[in-house]
């Protein structure tokens, strides 16, 4: 299983919080690439509800990860 920013972007509008099955269904309905569905299927299904993309991909970059000073613009 691997995630990229492009693949993770397909889950930005997902109905959070969501279960694994709900996320797979969302990915299929929205036409996400097959890699997104495969990554979601690789997640262990213990009935866990995922609150955000960070629960699936802990290294998901946040705004703080980018050195962009919004006050300058």
N, C-alpha and C positions, 0 to 999 in steps of 0.2 A: 504494500500500500504506500502510495506517495501522494503528496499534495503539492500543488503549486498555487500561486496567487490566482492564476486564471481559472483553475479547477474550483478553488474555494469560492470564487466570485459567483458561481452558479448557485451557491447556497445562501447568499447574502439575504435574499428575500424569502427564505424558508420560514414556515410558520413556527418560529421558536416559542416556547420549548416544544420539542418534538421527539418522538421515538425513532428508532432506527428504521422501522417500516414506513413511518410517515415521511421521513427524509428521502427514502428510496422512491416512494410514490411521487413526492414533489419533484425529484430529479427527473423521473420518467415523464411526468406531465409537462414539465417546462422545456423538455428537449435538451437536457444537459448531456454532455459527452458521455460515452460509455465508461470512460475512466472514472468519472464521478460516481456512477452507479456501482462500479466494481469496488471502489474504495469504501463506499458505504456498506457493501455486502461483506467486506473483510472485517468490519468492526464486530467484536464479540457481542452477541446479543444476550444480555443478562436482564433485559427488561428496563434498562436504564433510560431515563429521559434526559436528553441533551438540552441544556439551556442556551448555549451559543456555539458558534463554530469552534471556539477555543476548547470546548469539551471534546471535540473530535480531533482537532489539530492544535495541540498545546502551543506550538511555535507560530501560530498565526500572527502575522505582524499587526500591530495596532498603530494608531496615529503617533504614539510616543516613539515608535521605532524609526520613524522617519525624521530627519533633522530639518524640518521645515518650520520656519518661524512665521506663523500666520499674521503676526502683528506688523511685519515688514511690508505686507502687500495690502 
